[in-house]
Amino acid sequence: MASVALLQDRTLDETHRIAERIQQALLNRVIVEQAKGALSERAGLDPEEVYLRLRRYARAHNLKVGDVARQVMDRSLDTTSMLGPDPDH
């Protein structure tokens, strides 16, 4: 009986961890979409182009895209270089 209870407890713990990771992924996706919309409107760029620039910036600065998006939304990141002319084109 004790073994069954321990297994059930582990399964429940794992289920909670998975649910937390899914919730965090959804929150990250929402903030990325908000940042894409804000930057797209501000710079007059296509949202997909904005996403590429967010991703490029994140990679260049060893950050996660979600973290960059949060900085965009709380206005703690100067986006001037990110929104300027695309250096790849």
C-alpha positions as semicolon CSV with decimal commas, in nm:
position;residue;x (nm);y (nm);z (nm)
1;M;0,000;0,000;0,000
2;A;0,280;0,240;0,088
3;S;0,446;0,179;-0,248
4;V;0,125;0,258;-0,433
5;A;0,079;0,576;-0,230
6;L;0,436;0,687;-0,307
7;L;0,391;0,621;-0,678
8;Q;0,065;0,813;-0,683
9;D;0,229;1,101;-0,497
10;R;0,518;1,110;-0,748
11;T;0,275;1,101;-1,038
12;L;0,079;1,390;-0,888
13;D;0,399;1,590;-0,832
14;E;0,507;1,530;-1,191
15;T;0,164;1,631;-1,318
16;H;0,190;1,958;-1,124
17;R;0,537;2,027;-1,263
18;I;0,416;1,964;-1,617
19;A;0,116;2,192;-1,563
20;E;0,344;2,468;-1,432
21;R;0,574;2,437;-1,735
22;I;0,277;2,453;-1,972
23;Q;0,139;2,758;-1,791
24;Q;0,478;2,932;-1,812
25;A;0,506;2,848;-2,183
26;L;0,163;3,000;-2,245
27;L;0,253;3,314;-2,051
28;N;0,576;3,347;-2,249
29;R;0,386;3,309;-2,575
30;V;0,139;3,581;-2,472
31;I;0,415;3,827;-2,383
32;V;0,601;3,754;-2,708
33;E;0,284;3,818;-2,908
34;Q;0,224;4,143;-2,719
35;A;0,580;4,258;-2,785
36;K;0,549;4,165;-3,153
37;G;0,233;4,370;-3,181
38;A;0,376;4,670;-2,998
39;L;0,699;4,673;-3,198
40;S;0,520;4,607;-3,524
41;E;0,296;4,906;-3,468
42;R;0,581;5,127;-3,344
43;A;0,816;5,048;-3,633
44;G;0,567;4,974;-3,910
45;L;0,713;4,627;-3,960
46;D;0,547;4,295;-4,031
47;P;0,496;4,094;-3,707
48;E;0,701;3,805;-3,846
49;E;0,989;4,041;-3,923
50;V;0,962;4,176;-3,569
51;Y;0,978;3,822;-3,431
52;L;1,293;3,750;-3,634
53;R;1,451;4,064;-3,493
54;L;1,346;3,974;-3,137
55;R;1,497;3,630;-3,181
56;R;1,815;3,766;-3,336
57;Y;1,855;4,013;-3,050
58;A;1,794;3,740;-2,792
59;R;2,054;3,513;-2,948
60;A;2,311;3,793;-2,980
61;H;2,269;3,879;-2,612
62;N;2,235;3,521;-2,485
63;L;1,878;3,579;-2,367
64;K;1,549;3,399;-2,412
65;V;1,299;3,554;-2,653
66;G;1,044;3,570;-2,371
67;D;1,284;3,768;-2,154
68;V;1,351;4,014;-2,437
69;A;0,976;4,047;-2,494
70;R;0,924;4,125;-2,124
71;Q;1,190;4,395;-2,144
72;V;1,020;4,539;-2,452
73;M;0,685;4,547;-2,277
74;D;0,814;4,704;-1,956
75;R;1,016;4,948;-2,168
76;S;1,345;4,861;-2,000
77;L;1,504;4,774;-2,335
78;D;1,612;5,031;-2,592
79;T;1,475;4,885;-2,913
80;T;1,629;5,145;-3,145
81;S;1,895;4,912;-3,286
82;M;1,651;4,624;-3,308
83;L;1,399;4,828;-3,509
84;G;1,644;5,010;-3,733
85;P;1,734;4,896;-4,082
86;D;1,779;4,520;-4,100
87;P;2,153;4,458;-4,133
88;D;2,088;4,129;-4,314
89;H;1,909;4,300;-4,605
